[in-house]
Amino acid sequence: MTKKRTSLSLDPEVADYLSQEHVNASGLVNSLVKKHMNGGASEDMIRQFRIKQVQSELESIESQAQQKREELEKLQEIDEERQEEQQQKIKDAEEALSRIPNLTVDNPAVETWAEKCDMEPSELLDEVNL
């Protein structure tokens, strides 16, 4: 059966509800109009319809929440890896710089290691235990 497009004038709160991403506006309107055509929907039928609709909305929200949990977990893993890499770079810098006497912020070795660690030379010297 071919569907036919139409336009409707709706109360603002109804239009807002139907414009939500999780609401199948066409399906909802079709179902309610068909029930109305068959003599109207009883209060029980309307409540059952709404129960199914809320269950569907809840499933959609739960799915979105699961996706966000997975995204958060991945970001946290990336952050942890980045911190571990940074700590290793600082440890490598500390080892390399431990052989150099009288370290200052303008020492070329300190500047080189600070750049590798994506830090200012003064920050690097504060981080290394020399």
C-alpha positions as CSV (number, residue, x, y, z in Angstrom):
1,M,0.0,0.0,0.0
2,T,1.3,3.4,-1.0
3,K,1.5,6.0,1.8
4,K,0.2,9.5,1.2
5,R,1.8,12.6,2.7
6,T,-0.3,15.2,4.4
7,S,0.2,18.2,6.7
8,L,-1.5,18.9,10.0
9,S,-1.9,21.8,12.4
10,L,-0.9,20.7,15.8
11,D,-0.9,22.2,19.3
12,P,2.7,23.3,20.1
13,E,3.2,20.6,22.8
14,V,1.9,17.9,20.5
15,A,4.3,19.1,17.7
16,D,7.2,19.1,20.2
17,Y,6.4,15.6,21.3
18,L,6.1,14.3,17.8
19,S,9.4,15.9,16.8
20,Q,11.4,14.0,19.3
21,E,14.0,11.6,17.7
22,H,12.6,8.5,19.4
23,V,9.0,9.1,18.4
24,N,7.7,7.5,15.2
25,A,5.2,10.3,14.4
26,S,3.8,8.6,11.3
27,G,3.3,5.3,13.1
28,L,1.7,6.9,16.1
29,V,-0.7,9.0,14.0
30,N,-1.7,6.0,11.8
31,S,-2.4,3.8,14.7
32,L,-4.4,6.4,16.6
33,V,-6.5,7.4,13.5
34,K,-7.2,3.7,12.7
35,K,-8.4,3.1,16.2
36,H,-10.6,6.2,16.0
37,M,-12.0,5.1,12.7
38,N,-13.0,1.8,14.3
39,G,-15.2,3.4,16.9
40,G,-12.6,5.1,19.0
41,A,-10.1,3.7,21.4
42,S,-11.1,2.8,24.9
43,E,-9.1,4.2,27.8
44,D,-7.6,0.7,28.3
45,M,-6.4,0.6,24.7
46,I,-4.9,4.1,24.9
47,R,-3.1,3.1,28.1
48,Q,-1.8,-0.1,26.5
49,F,-0.6,1.9,23.5
50,R,1.1,4.4,25.8
51,I,2.7,1.6,27.8
52,K,4.2,0.2,24.5
53,Q,5.4,3.6,23.5
54,V,7.1,4.3,26.9
55,Q,8.7,0.9,26.8
56,S,10.1,1.7,23.3
57,E,11.3,5.1,24.5
58,L,13.0,3.5,27.5
59,E,14.8,0.9,25.3
60,S,16.0,3.8,23.1
61,I,17.3,5.7,26.2
62,E,19.0,2.6,27.6
63,S,20.7,1.9,24.3
64,Q,22.0,5.5,24.2
65,A,23.2,5.2,27.8
66,Q,25.1,2.0,26.9
67,Q,26.7,3.7,23.9
68,K,27.8,6.6,26.1
69,R,29.2,4.1,28.7
70,E,31.2,2.4,26.0
71,E,32.4,5.8,24.6
72,L,33.4,6.9,28.2
73,E,35.3,3.6,28.8
74,K,37.2,4.0,25.5
75,L,38.1,7.6,26.3
76,Q,39.3,6.6,29.7
77,E,41.5,3.9,28.3
78,I,43.0,6.3,25.8
79,D,43.6,8.8,28.6
80,E,45.3,6.1,30.8
81,E,47.5,5.0,27.9
82,R,48.5,8.6,27.3
83,Q,49.4,9.2,30.9
84,E,51.4,6.0,31.0
85,E,53.3,7.1,27.8
86,Q,53.9,10.5,29.4
87,Q,55.3,9.0,32.6
88,Q,57.6,6.7,30.5
89,K,58.9,9.7,28.6
90,I,59.6,11.6,31.8
91,K,61.3,8.5,33.2
92,D,63.5,8.3,30.1
93,A,64.3,12.0,30.3
94,E,65.2,11.6,34.0
95,E,67.6,8.7,33.1
96,A,69.2,10.6,30.2
97,L,69.5,13.9,32.1
98,S,70.9,12.2,35.2
99,R,74.3,12.0,33.4
100,I,74.5,15.7,32.9
101,P,75.8,18.0,35.7
102,N,74.3,21.4,36.5
103,L,71.0,21.2,34.7
104,T,69.2,24.4,33.9
105,V,66.2,25.4,31.9
106,D,68.3,26.7,29.0
107,N,70.4,23.5,28.8
108,P,70.0,22.1,25.2
109,A,69.4,18.5,26.6
110,V,66.7,19.8,28.9
111,E,65.1,21.7,26.1
112,T,65.2,18.6,23.8
113,W,63.7,16.3,26.5
114,A,61.1,18.9,27.4
115,E,60.0,19.1,23.8
116,K,59.8,15.3,23.6
117,C,57.7,15.3,26.8
118,D,55.5,18.2,25.5
119,M,56.4,20.3,28.5
120,E,58.3,23.5,29.3
121,P,61.9,22.9,30.4
122,S,61.1,24.3,33.9
123,E,58.1,21.8,34.2
124,L,60.4,18.9,33.2
125,L,63.0,19.9,35.7
126,D,60.3,19.9,38.4
127,E,59.1,16.5,37.3
128,V,62.5,14.7,37.2
129,N,64.0,13.7,40.5
130,L,67.5,15.0,40.0
